[in-house]
Amino acid sequence: MKRRFLAVAAISIPLMMLTEASTAFADQARPSAQFVLPNEVVSLANRYGVLVPERFQSTHNADIRGRLKQATEKHLTQSGHHLDPKATKIAREWADQAADGKVEFYGGSGKGNNHLDEGTGNIYRFDLAGAEEHIKWLGGTANYSPDGRPFGVATATKHSTIFLVEYFLN
């Protein structure tokens, strides 16, 4: 308990100071330099439930999301599956549900709340470092399945959490 308190305090105090400093700069007529926290600090804050204001987070999230989606689609295609617009639409719905907090996660993965009779899939959640590790893993050799299925991939973010959906039609 003491470690958690210290970790939260170590993250919260500098963030509060940055928030106050940035507000003071915003009140001045001259523009201020943008301060961005390292991804490791944002990930640690997220782990302990400390919300980091969006203005202190890297715009790197959009880049990681794009690379994660592209690497997942490439990996699944190499595995013998084929990209499908309907499955992609359902994956997008599931990603939005995850970002809206409407999905329960068990051990880092969950399922969407609809289209369960049309197919199956998973929603994975990553911090920034976890997403980078998953991208590297996806770059490895894919196991080919001759019984490939139609699939869709989508991503979403909430704060520093990135959600990845892989959905397969029956």
FIKOLZA-1660 file (N, C-alpha, C; in steps of 0.1 Angstrom, whole numbers, plus 5000, padded with zeros to 4 digits):
% residues 170
   i   px   py   pz ch aa at
   1 5008 4988 5000  A  M  N
   1 5000 5000 5000  A  M CA
   1 5009 5013 5000  A  M  C
   2 5019 5012 5008  A  K  N
   2 5028 5024 5009  A  K CA
   2 5035 5026 4995  A  K  C
   3 5039 5016 4988  A  R  N
   3 5046 5017 4975  A  R CA
   3 5036 5024 4965  A  R  C
   4 5024 5019 4966  A  R  N
   4 5014 5025 4956  A  R CA
   4 5012 5040 4959  A  R  C
   5 5010 5043 4972  A  F  N
   5 5009 5057 4975  A  F CA
   5 5020 5065 4970  A  F  C
   6 5033 5060 4973  A  L  N
   6 5044 5068 4968  A  L CA
   6 5045 5069 4953  A  L  C
   7 5041 5058 4946  A  A  N
   7 5041 5059 4931  A  A CA
   7 5031 5069 4926  A  A  C
   8 5019 5069 4932  A  V  N
   8 5008 5079 4928  A  V CA
   8 5013 5093 4931  A  V  C
   9 5019 5095 4943  A  A  N
   9 5023 5108 4947  A  A CA
   9 5035 5113 4937  A  A  C
  10 5044 5103 4934  A  A  N
  10 5055 5107 4925  A  A CA
  10 5050 5111 4911  A  A  C
  11 5039 5106 4907  A  I  N
  11 5034 5109 4894  A  I CA
  11 5025 5121 4895  A  I  C
  12 5016 5122 4905  A  S  N
  12 5006 5132 4907  A  S CA
  12 5012 5146 4909  A  S  C
  13 5022 5147 4918  A  I  N
  13 5027 5161 4921  A  I CA
  13 5033 5168 4909  A  I  C
  14 5042 5161 4901  A  P  N
  14 5047 5168 4890  A  P CA
  14 5036 5172 4879  A  P  C
  15 5026 5163 4878  A  L  N
  15 5015 5165 4869  A  L CA
  15 5007 5178 4873  A  L  C
  16 5004 5179 4886  A  M  N
  16 4997 5190 4891  A  M CA
  16 5005 5203 4889  A  M  C
  17 5018 5202 4891  A  M  N
  17 5026 5214 4889  A  M CA
  17 5027 5218 4874  A  M  C
  18 5027 5208 4865  A  L  N
  18 5027 5211 4851  A  L CA
  18 5014 5217 4847  A  L  C
  19 5003 5212 4852  A  T  N
  19 4989 5217 4849  A  T CA
  19 4988 5232 4853  A  T  C
  20 4993 5235 4865  A  E  N
  20 4993 5249 4870  A  E CA
  20 5002 5257 4861  A  E  C
  21 5014 5252 4858  A  A  N
  21 5023 5260 4850  A  A CA
  21 5018 5262 4836  A  A  C
  22 5011 5252 4830  A  S  N
  22 5006 5254 4817  A  S CA
  22 4994 5264 4817  A  S  C
  23 4986 5264 4827  A  T  N
  23 4975 5273 4828  A  T CA
  23 4981 5287 4829  A  T  C
  24 4992 5289 4837  A  A  N
  24 4998 5302 4838  A  A CA
  24 5003 5307 4824  A  A  C
  25 5010 5298 4817  A  F  N
  25 5014 5301 4804  A  F CA
  25 5003 5305 4794  A  F  C
  26 4992 5298 4795  A  A  N
  26 4981 5300 4786  A  A CA
  26 4975 5314 4788  A  A  C
  27 4976 5319 4801  A  D  N
  27 4970 5332 4804  A  D CA
  27 4979 5343 4798  A  D  C
  28 4992 5340 4795  A  Q  N
  28 5000 5350 4789  A  Q CA
  28 4998 5352 4774  A  Q  C
  29 5001 5363 4769  A  A  N
  29 4999 5366 4755  A  A CA
  29 5008 5358 4746  A  A  C
  30 5020 5355 4751  A  R  N
  30 5030 5348 4742  A  R CA
  30 5027 5333 4743  A  R  C
  31 5029 5326 4732  A  P  N
  31 5027 5311 4733  A  P CA
  31 5038 5304 4741  A  P  C
  32 5035 5293 4747  A  S  N
  32 5044 5286 4755  A  S CA
  32 5048 5273 4747  A  S  C
  33 5060 5268 4751  A  A  N
  33 5064 5255 4745  A  A CA
  33 5056 5244 4750  A  A  C
  34 5053 5234 4742  A  Q  N
  34 5045 5223 4746  A  Q CA
  34 5054 5213 4753  A  Q  C
  35 5049 5208 4765  A  F  N
  35 5056 5198 4773  A  F CA
  35 5049 5185 4771  A  F  C
  36 5057 5174 4768  A  V  N
  36 5051 5161 4766  A  V CA
  36 5058 5152 4775  A  V  C
  37 5051 5144 4783  A  L  N
  37 5057 5134 4792  A  L CA
  37 5061 5122 4784  A  L  C
  38 5072 5116 4789  A  P  N
  38 5076 5104 4782  A  P CA
  38 5066 5093 4783  A  P  C
  39 5065 5084 4773  A  N  N
  39 5055 5074 4773  A  N CA
  39 5055 5065 4785  A  N  C
  40 5067 5062 4791  A  E  N
  40 5069 5054 4802  A  E CA
  40 5061 5060 4814  A  E  C
  41 5062 5073 4816  A  V  N
  41 5056 5080 4827  A  V CA
  41 5040 5080 4825  A  V  C
  42 5036 5081 4813  A  V  N
  42 5021 5081 4810  A  V CA
  42 5016 5066 4813  A  V  C
  43 5024 5056 4809  A  S  N
  43 5020 5042 4811  A  S CA
  43 5020 5039 4826  A  S  C
  44 5029 5044 4834  A  L  N
  44 5030 5042 4848  A  L CA
  44 5018 5049 4855  A  L  C
  45 5015 5061 4851  A  A  N
  45 5003 5069 4856  A  A CA
  45 4991 5061 4853  A  A  C
  46 4989 5056 4841  A  N  N
  46 4977 5048 4837  A  N CA
  46 4976 5036 4846  A  N  C
  47 4987 5029 4849  A  R  N
  47 4987 5017 4857  A  R CA
  47 4981 5020 4871  A  R  C
  48 4984 5031 4876  A  Y  N
  48 4980 5035 4890  A  Y CA
  48 4967 5043 4890  A  Y  C
  49 4961 5045 4879  A  G  N
  49 4948 5052 4878  A  G CA
  49 4949 5067 4879  A  G  C
  50 4961 5073 4876  A  V  N
  50 4963 5087 4876  A  V CA
  50 4961 5092 4861  A  V  C
  51 4951 5101 4860  A  L  N
  51 4948 5106 4847  A  L CA
  51 4958 5117 4843  A  L  C
  52 4963 5115 4831  A  V  N
  52 4973 5125 4826  A  V CA
  52 4965 5133 4815  A  V  C
  53 4965 5146 4817  A  P  N
  53 4958 5155 4807  A  P CA
  53 4963 5152 4793  A  P  C
  54 4954 5152 4783  A  E  N
  54 4958 5149 4770  A  E CA
  54 4969 5158 4764  A  E  C
  55 4969 5170 4769  A  R  N
  55 4979 5180 4764  A  R CA
  55 4994 5176 4768  A  R  C
  56 4995 5167 4778  A  F  N
  56 5008 5163 4782  A  F CA
  56 5012 5149 4776  A  F  C
  57 5003 5143 4768  A  Q  N
  57 5006 5130 4762  A  Q CA
  57 5010 5132 4748  A  Q  C
  58 5019 5123 4744  A  S  N
  58 5024 5124 4730  A  S CA
  58 5013 5122 4720  A  S  C
  59 5015 5128 4708  A  T  N
  59 5006 5125 4697  A  T CA
  59 5010 5112 4691  A  T  C
  60 5020 5105 4697  A  H  N
  60 5025 5093 4692  A  H CA
  60 5014 5082 4692  A  H  C
  61 5003 5084 4700  A  N  N
  61 4992 5074 4701  A  N CA
  61 4987 5071 4687  A  N  C
  62 4984 5081 4679  A  A  N
  62 4978 5079 4666  A  A CA
  62 4988 5071 4657  A  A  C
  63 5001 5074 4658  A  D  N
  63 5011 5066 4651  A  D CA
  63 5011 5051 4655  A  D  C
  64 5011 5049 4668  A  I  N
  64 5011 5035 4673  A  I CA
  64 4999 5028 4669  A  I  C
  65 4987 5035 4670  A  R  N
  65 4975 5028 4666  A  R CA
  65 4975 5024 4651  A  R  C
  66 4980 5033 4643  A  G  N
  66 4981 5030 4628  A  G CA
  66 4990 5018 4626  A  G  C
  67 5002 5018 4632  A  R  N
  67 5011 5008 4630  A  R CA
  67 5006 4994 4636  A  R  C
  68 4999 4995 4647  A  L  N
  68 4993 4983 4653  A  L CA
  68 4983 4977 4644  A  L  C
  69 4974 4985 4639  A  K  N
  69 4963 4981 4630  A  K CA
  69 4970 4975 4617  A  K  C
  70 4979 4981 4611  A  Q  N
  70 4985 4977 4599  A  Q CA
  70 4993 4964 4602  A  Q  C
  71 5000 4963 4612  A  A  N
  71 5008 4950 4615  A  A CA
  71 4998 4939 4618  A  A  C
  72 4987 4941 4625  A  T  N
  72 4977 4931 4628  A  T CA
  72 4971 4926 4615  A  T  C
  73 4967 4935 4606  A  E  N
  73 4961 4931 4593  A  E CA
  73 4971 4923 4585  A  E  C
  74 4983 4927 4585  A  K  N
  74 4993 4920 4577  A  K CA
  74 4995 4906 4582  A  K  C
  75 4996 4905 4596  A  H  N
  75 4999 4892 4602  A  H CA
  75 4987 4882 4599  A  H  C
  76 4975 4887 4601  A  L  N
  76 4963 4879 4599  A  L CA
  76 4962 4875 4584  A  L  C
  77 4965 4884 4575  A  T  N
  77 4965 4880 4561  A  T CA
  77 4975 4870 4557  A  T  C
  78 4987 4871 4563  A  Q  N
  78 4998 4861 4561  A  Q CA
  78 4993 4848 4567  A  Q  C
  79 4984 4848 4577  A  S  N
  79 4980 4836 4584  A  S CA
  79 4969 4829 4575  A  S  C
  80 4965 4835 4564  A  G  N
  80 4955 4829 4555  A  G CA
  80 4941 4835 4556  A  G  C
  81 4939 4845 4565  A  H  N
  81 4926 4851 4566  A  H CA
  81 4925 4862 4556  A  H  C
  82 4913 4867 4554  A  H  N
  82 4911 4878 4544  A  H CA
  82 4903 4889 4550  A  H  C
  83 4907 4902 4547  A  L  N
  83 4901 4914 4552  A  L CA
  83 4887 4915 4547  A  L  C
  84 4877 4918 4555  A  D  N
  84 4863 4919 4551  A  D CA
  84 4857 4932 4557  A  D  C
  85 4850 4940 4548  A  P  N
  85 4844 4952 4553  A  P CA
  85 4834 4951 4564  A  P  C
  86 4825 4940 4563  A  K  N
  86 4815 4938 4574  A  K CA
  86 4822 4935 4587  A  K  C
  87 4832 4927 4587  A  A  N
  87 4840 4923 4599  A  A CA
  87 4847 4936 4605  A  A  C
  88 4852 4944 4596  A  T  N
  88 4859 4956 4600  A  T CA
  88 4849 4966 4607  A  T  C
  89 4837 4967 4601  A  K  N
  89 4827 4975 4607  A  K CA
  89 4824 4971 4622  A  K  C
  90 4822 4957 4623  A  I  N
  90 4819 4952 4637  A  I CA
  90 4831 4954 4646  A  I  C
  91 4843 4953 4641  A  A  N
  91 4855 4955 4649  A  A CA
  91 4856 4970 4654  A  A  C
  92 4852 4979 4645  A  R  N
  92 4851 4993 4649  A  R CA
  92 4841 4995 4660  A  R  C
  93 4829 4989 4659  A  E  N
  93 4819 4990 4670  A  E CA
  93 4825 4985 4683  A  E  C
  94 4832 4974 4683  A  W  N
  94 4838 4968 4695  A  W CA
  94 4848 4977 4701  A  W  C
  95 4856 4983 4692  A  A  N
  95 4867 4992 4697  A  A CA
  95 4861 5004 4704  A  A  C
  96 4850 5010 4698  A  D  N
  96 4843 5021 4704  A  D CA
  96 4837 5017 4717  A  D  C
  97 4831 5005 4718  A  Q  N
  97 4826 5000 4731  A  Q CA
  97 4837 5000 4742  A  Q  C
  98 4849 4995 4738  A  A  N
  98 4860 4994 4747  A  A CA
  98 4864 5008 4752  A  A  C
  99 4865 5017 4743  A  A  N
  99 4869 5031 4747  A  A CA
  99 4859 5038 4755  A  A  C
 100 4846 5034 4753  A  D  N
 100 4835 5040 4761  A  D CA
 100 4833 5033 4775  A  D  C
 101 4842 5023 4778  A  G  N
 101 4841 5016 4791  A  G CA
 101 4830 5006 4792  A  G  C
 102 4825 5001 4780  A  K  N
 102 4813 4992 4780  A  K CA
 102 4817 4977 4779  A  K  C
 103 4830 4974 4780  A  V  N
 103 4835 4960 4779  A  V CA
 103 4842 4956 4792  A  V  C
 104 4840 4944 4796  A  E  N
 104 4847 4938 4807  A  E CA
 104 4859 4931 4802  A  E  C
 105 4870 4933 4809  A  F  N
 105 4882 4926 4805  A  F CA
 105 4886 4916 4815  A  F  C
 106 4891 4905 4810  A  Y  N
 106 4896 4894 4819  A  Y CA
 106 4910 4890 4814  A  Y  C
 107 4920 4893 4822  A  G  N
 107 4933 4890 4818  A  G CA
 107 4938 4897 4806  A  G  C
 108 4934 4909 4804  A  G  N
 108 4939 4917 4793  A  G CA
 108 4931 4916 4780  A  G  C
 109 4920 4908 4780  A  S  N
 109 4912 4908 4768  A  S CA
 109 4897 4907 4771  A  S  C
 110 4889 4911 4762  A  G  N
 110 4875 4911 4764  A  G CA
 110 4868 4909 4750  A  G  C
 111 4855 4910 4751  A  K  N
 111 4847 4908 4739  A  K CA
 111 4837 4920 4738  A  K  C
 112 4832 4923 4726  A  G  N
 112 4822 4933 4724  A  G CA
 112 4809 4928 4729  A  G  C
 113 4799 4937 4729  A  N  N
 113 4786 4933 4734  A  N CA
 113 4775 4930 4723  A  N  C
 114 4779 4930 4710  A  N  N
 114 4770 4927 4700  A  N CA
 114 4777 4918 4689  A  N  C
 115 4769 4913 4680  A  H  N
 115 4774 4905 4668  A  H CA
 115 4781 4892 4673  A  H  C
 116 4777 4888 4685  A  L  N
 116 4784 4875 4690  A  L CA
 116 4779 4863 4683  A  L  C
 117 4767 4864 4676  A  D  N
 117 4762 4852 4669  A  D CA
 117 4767 4852 4654  A  D  C
 118 4774 4863 4650  A  E  N
 118 4779 4863 4636  A  E CA
 118 4794 4860 4635  A  E  C
 119 4800 4859 4646  A  G  N
 119 4815 4856 4646  A  G CA
 119 4820 4857 4660  A  G  C
 120 4834 4858 4660  A  T  N
 120 4841 4858 4673  A  T CA
 120 4853 4867 4672  A  T  C
 121 4858 4871 4683  A  G  N
 121 4870 4879 4683  A  G CA
 121 4874 4883 4697  A  G  C
 122 4884 4891 4698  A  N  N
 122 4889 4896 4711  A  N CA
 122 4892 4911 4710  A  N  C
 123 4891 4917 4721  A  I  N
 123 4896 4931 4723  A  I CA
 123 4907 4930 4732  A  I  C
 124 4919 4936 4728  A  Y  N
 124 4931 4936 4737  A  Y CA
 124 4933 4950 4741  A  Y  C
 125 4938 4952 4753  A  R  N
 125 4942 4965 4758  A  R CA
 125 4957 4966 4761  A  R  C
 126 4963 4976 4757  A  F  N
 126 4977 4978 4758  A  F CA
 126 4980 4992 4764  A  F  C
 127 4991 4993 4771  A  D  N
 127 4997 5007 4773  A  D CA
 127 5006 5009 4761  A  D  C
 128 5013 5020 4761  A  L  N
 128 5021 5023 4749  A  L CA
 128 5032 5013 4747  A  L  C
 129 5039 5010 4758  A  A  N
 129 5050 5000 4757  A  A CA
 129 5045 4986 4753  A  A  C
 130 5033 4982 4758  A  G  N
 130 5027 4969 4754  A  G CA
 130 5023 4969 4740  A  G  C
 131 5018 4980 4734  A  A  N
 131 5015 4981 4720  A  A CA
 131 5027 4979 4712  A  A  C
 132 5038 4986 4716  A  E  N
 132 5051 4985 4708  A  E CA
 132 5056 4970 4708  A  E  C
 133 5055 4964 4720  A  E  N
 133 5059 4950 4721  A  E CA
 133 5050 4941 4711  A  E  C
 134 5037 4943 4711  A  H  N
 134 5028 4935 4703  A  H CA
 134 5031 4937 4688  A  H  C
 135 5035 4950 4684  A  I  N
 135 5038 4952 4670  A  I CA
 135 5051 4944 4666  A  I  C
 136 5060 4944 4675  A  K  N
 136 5072 4936 4673  A  K CA
 136 5069 4921 4671  A  K  C
 137 5060 4916 4680  A  W  N
 137 5056 4902 4680  A  W CA
 137 5049 4899 4667  A  W  C
 138 5041 4908 4662  A  L  N
 138 5033 4906 4650  A  L CA
 138 5043 4905 4638  A  L  C
 139 5054 4911 4639  A  G  N
 139 5064 4911 4628  A  G CA
 139 5071 4897 4626  A  G  C
 140 5068 4888 4635  A  G  N
 140 5074 4875 4634  A  G CA
 140 5067 4866 4624  A  G  C
 141 5071 4854 4622  A  T  N
 141 5065 4845 4613  A  T CA
 141 5050 4841 4617  A  T  C
 142 5041 4842 4608  A  A  N
 142 5027 4839 4610  A  A CA
 142 5025 4824 4608  A  A  C
 143 5016 4818 4616  A  N  N
 143 5012 4804 4613  A  N CA
 143 5001 4804 4603  A  N  C
 144 5003 4797 4592  A  Y  N
 144 4993 4797 4581  A  Y CA
 144 4982 4787 4584  A  Y  C
 145 4970 4792 4581  A  S  N
 145 4958 4783 4583  A  S CA
 145 4951 4783 4569  A  S  C
 146 4950 4771 4563  A  P  N
 146 4943 4770 4550  A  P CA
 146 4928 4773 4551  A  P  C
 147 4922 4773 4563  A  D  N
 147 4908 4776 4565  A  D CA
 147 4906 4790 4570  A  D  C
 148 4912 4799 4563  A  G  N
 148 4912 4814 4566  A  G CA
 148 4897 4819 4567  A  G  C
 149 4895 4828 4575  A  R  N
 149 4882 4834 4577  A  R CA
 149 4882 4849 4574  A  R  C
 150 4870 4855 4571  A  P  N
 150 4869 4869 4569  A  P CA
 150 4872 4876 4583  A  P  C
 151 4880 4887 4583  A  F  N
 151 4883 4894 4595  A  F CA
 151 4883 4909 4594  A  F  C
 152 4882 4915 4605  A  G  N
 152 4883 4930 4606  A  G CA
 152 4891 4934 4618  A  G  C
 153 4898 4945 4617  A  V  N
 153 4907 4950 4628  A  V CA
 153 4903 4965 4630  A  V  C
 154 4903 4969 4642  A  A  N
 154 4901 4983 4646  A  A CA
 154 4909 4986 4659  A  A  C
 155 4912 4999 4660  A  T  N
 155 4918 5003 4673  A  T CA
 155 4911 5015 4678  A  T  C
 156 4912 5018 4691  A  A  N
 156 4907 5030 4697  A  A CA
 156 4916 5033 4709  A  A  C
 157 4915 5045 4715  A  T  N
 157 4923 5048 4726  A  T CA
 157 4914 5055 4737  A  T  C
 158 4918 5054 4749  A  K  N
 158 4912 5062 4760  A  K CA
 158 4923 5065 4769  A  K  C
 159 4927 5078 4770  A  H  N
 159 4938 5082 4778  A  H CA
 159 4951 5075 4772  A  H  C
 160 4958 5068 4779  A  S  N
 160 4970 5062 4774  A  S CA
 160 4968 5047 4771  A  S  C
 161 4955 5042 4771  A  T  N
 161 4952 5028 4768  A  T CA
 161 4949 5027 4754  A  T  C
 162 4954 5017 4747  A  I  N
 162 4951 5015 4733  A  I CA
 162 4944 5001 4732  A  I  C
 163 4933 5001 4726  A  F  N
 163 4925 4989 4724  A  F CA
 163 4926 4984 4709  A  F  C
 164 4928 4971 4708  A  L  N
 164 4930 4965 4695  A  L CA
 164 4919 4954 4694  A  L  C
 165 4911 4955 4683  A  V  N
 165 4901 4944 4681  A  V CA
 165 4904 4936 4669  A  V  C
 166 4903 4923 4671  A  E  N
 166 4904 4913 4660  A  E CA
 166 4891 4906 4659  A  E  C
 167 4883 4908 4649  A  Y  N
 167 4870 4901 4648  A  Y CA
 167 4870 4892 4635  A  Y  C
 168 4865 4880 4637  A  F  N
 168 4864 4870 4626  A  F CA
 168 4849 4866 4624  A  F  C
 169 4844 4867 4612  A  L  N
 169 4831 4863 4609  A  L CA
 169 4831 4848 4608  A  L  C
 170 4819 4842 4611  A  N  N
 170 4818 4827 4611  A  N CA
 170 4819 4822 4597  A  N  C
% end
